[in-house]
Amino acid sequence: MTPSTYPPDSLRAHLAHEPRAAGFGTSGRRGEVVHLTQLEIYICALGELEYLQSLPVADGGIVPGEEFFYAYDLRPSSSAYVGNNPRRGELAQAVEAAIRAAGMSPVNLGRIPTPALTCYALAQGKGSMMITGSHIPFDRNGYKTNTSRGELLKQHEAPVNAQVQTVRERLYAEPYASSPFDADGLFKTGQRELAPENPAAALAYVRRSVDFFGAGALAGVRLLAYQHSAVGRDIVVDILRGLGAEVFPAGRSETFVPIDTENIDAAQLATLQALHDAAVAAHGPVDAVVSTDGDSDRPLILGVDSGAVRFFGGDLVGMIAAEYLGADAVVVPISCNDAIDRGPLRTLLEPKTRIGSPFVIAGMEAARAQGKHAVCGWEANGGFLTGSDIMKQGRMLAALPTRDAVLPIVAVLVAAKERGLPLTALFGLLPQRYSRAALLKDFPRPVSLRILARFTPENPAIRALVFAQEALSALDENQRAVALTAAETSACAALRAELAEYFGAAAGFGAITALNYVDGVRVYFANGDVAHLRPSGNADELRIYAVADTQARADAIAAWAVAEPDGVLRRLERLVG
């Protein structure tokens, strides 16, 4: 409905701004804070709650009158008002009000990591919402909803959005005089206090790691914990100390720091090196530097080599964690480092998925359905998921099918200690493939999609093209052959030829040997290089994932791709207009 179709006395007719809907993606709903009015958050949250109430409990449904849990990160807008003209924020207050409006009993679990909230809610068989913008810039925020069984998945997207639209029309049509919202989309009652914080989830999250790994698992290990503005900055320290480690917190910030664990740049590495050097000067040598992103569902792990910190990508972290946990099936998205295809986990690897935790979760569920008992998954950002209970040394770790930062951090550290190796040596045992991700911000999504379309076959059944000398074969999502017409064969060869103009010998690439379209466009080269183009699912960003036989080459590919003004991403932008 357009504004003019609402009654003149309606809330919609009185709004002093043009509403912009919060986008729904694989990490929940996100948007710029300036557009995230309390009204918008309330509409979306209430719609999702009503949808969950329509589901059977066995399918993740929730029941009116029951408890519903929520938590929030340290972004100011998550729980306080920010700015003026317009004033925004108090998103948690909007979520709490929506929970009450849905006939549920809201339970405030406080400022805790996203996985801590999810773990506690799932153990209680209840739904939950996390108010967070994760790692994205300070001027954005959002929230993520979980059913009583886990994350919202792709099959939920269409009915969820339909129910949100129903709620939107209902609330917009209400008389302005009786609406709880003013013309700016804020509660007419002004600033609201949240329900008292319940510490149960935080305590349970600490116990989860200490009980599984053992209180002395990290005895003798010395760690620098980079706290910045991560919501789990204190709880991570508590867990590591509970496991016996000596921990030196550093870098605490009251200003939000957007840490993207897929895109650690030179400036962030320099910050971490300086913090390491200061800690060593004050306390003596440390074995590793650890941290998380803003909502603490993605790990950041750095080893120390001759006094220099060394970053390890999340896809490599996942490999070590999975081996330590004794996984019998692993699920990763197509963007992960292909070292997994060359090491001992290759025989446990399930079909690679699209990027995003809902796809990894679906892959883990498929593995469980096939009889696997120790199922793990992870993303290139390091977020680690367990799709089944894990047993090790007589201790059980309950399944947590959502991204977790603490589990992979601790698993890697314990694995290194048990083997008597520094982290650099432990990671050195993996197949030597190196990755780097980089991105261009403020890159319009429609332009990104035009770039992908330019190099994607028109036949939607094709998920991969393989070029062997003069032969061309096409494969579907199940790796079965797709028959090509003469015209399709010619068109696919033309795609390869045009890509080679941009990814050619002058930039150090070999001949293109394969193209993969599971998610974005992933290009494989004869010299072992990989270049993967994909737009972000929740921000106007175009990413490149680079993989190579040396870190220097992976770094060079990523830097070359995002160079201004004539890196390959900018050249492709100009190509599609």
Steps between C-alpha positions, in 0.01 A plus 500: 500500500613855431479777763200654326300178534507516881232696687598862577483431873729193473850461638643470148344827391661677798855369456746783446745278315487254211537154660767267369454131577784318675647250256471130580805282434697203626610695808160641594365848430747782447490863400644842555416628847344813353232279343458262794222671686352326800185466293688311227668264747169446683319418174762252385544335841125467556454352154772243563357415841154448354652278232677289763170467687346353185754216489467168682735481797673204334592732213633778722171661592438702816191516722331821626554546871842335499835667559682650205867595538691797363847649534695785342849614411699809604402730214345811658191476277431146621369616838522882513389798297758647263513816291251774443293603200420218476550329834534124469595199711356308795454207264497250785212692654307466174566125494391462863177687424435277198550189715240628745262592218526143372381373837841367601700561818828679409818393681795737472821294493710815479810587302628157403633328185250393239593130546455531877143620448424234240655218704300588810171549315532173310573315823172636636311426178418870457536758225739794516608827340845658499521875440827546315662628186778242539816632330344753264576873540388706796228683308311173448322257727232235502388181670484127441214264589528135600220249512474268799712252300759730346559765237243613249585316179445579133164320490376741768590814308193539278233427766686715756508795262133449415401513868715809557319670214164405653604656831636807322169569330308436822708739710524768232118503476447547875377844609793724583334610822499148640832384353792470745725661236553865415559660160874420522435130555599517868299397802285789615591415859868585434796322653420157641678280749563140405403209721773410753787297353496127572857358528402136444605483134841655563571255782384204290722606210807504724411158643455359149868540414646430843299181545587365154869588477584473872607761753873452435484463123695823440718501811832663418371673186551877491255703292434857399124563471422793269175626647414809287118536496409132469197406708681187616816681606460411867335161467776377266759597761295320768489183288871501420589559865253230603700263279821594681654748257678815609318779315598862449205712381592795277356752255164549671301767317179679587473608136373229269776334294375309191715185484437290189688174557501433124667831424780574747693782339848639557378770738324246724803271494715795605263567792520137608878500467526811719272345763710183492823696540361696794377182669837331456679803646269497802444127558748300293441278193152393396407195296214648298267796449127429498189706443156494336285721282237735644237242600765237579389227262815514285850430634820692443816299571862605451813305575836652586808431289828658616309785658275563200127427516364280222133485407337165422189503281178362640477226238837361619395541865193290424713218359706470818191525722317229303798263514536557875130431558512177298240597241369230265334753265589861422304764311652820364391764248660528159701806609717306748869438445543190285765359733211292628490322163864393539519387863360219714158667528441462126346155552254647752400797287133537413396693184610862530220748560410856425641760737306558822423303812150389384659312210767344722229395746299339218812312395558379855139383526545304177812336644310402816223354286762280334605356836797718592551544875765772548406777259675837483492795268665838471519808287796685354456758778573229757152470649482132604180294518431158649212311341506216751610432854876441518656240731867518596679337792171413663369858488209616290469834320137570408429592139499872426393553137591867484830686462718484810833673564606344829494134394750538214727729705520252786523192276798645314677607818443164670612311187822702492567440869430127482738462207764722656504734202481877459204609289719579202631142497152353551361689202812406308382138506202588281523480120676818401226702339457861593202731478417866524169685470456863409207722407385828360249679722209707372490284188137496382352153512326534160840565341645193673214288370555627145866398523405150611236470229755601237712192576227249590342257249137564419408137578420504876576128530871565442691534828850434366695506175818296460745571220742217413716599204245540220220315681226672699269332749216644707382370837187553710478550879538123552809482277304327224567584136280759332457453124590814306376611161750627248388855575542449875847353450600802296354741757681329788829514312439871443447553876838343565668709231360827632594418860853424381523858372464619860674212680789442263871426483591866549357474853674168564210262431515175308237376258147473638431131574158521667219732603265438792160666550382356832515854643642780292767429239802296613783478246767227508832538319761252377769643731289420808361850556133549585304827474142508627269798449190539715291792626424519871159375601433781750696807386595682181838327471668295231748243633780304347624178660850409382675165547856418393805289578664783697363763734678768303322396181157485669563844651610633162188372323272658759688833498511508120125434479394785731765754398370848426418621245590223255486172691310223326182560703488861382574393143213252514278771645573716197443202269138455609430872527 
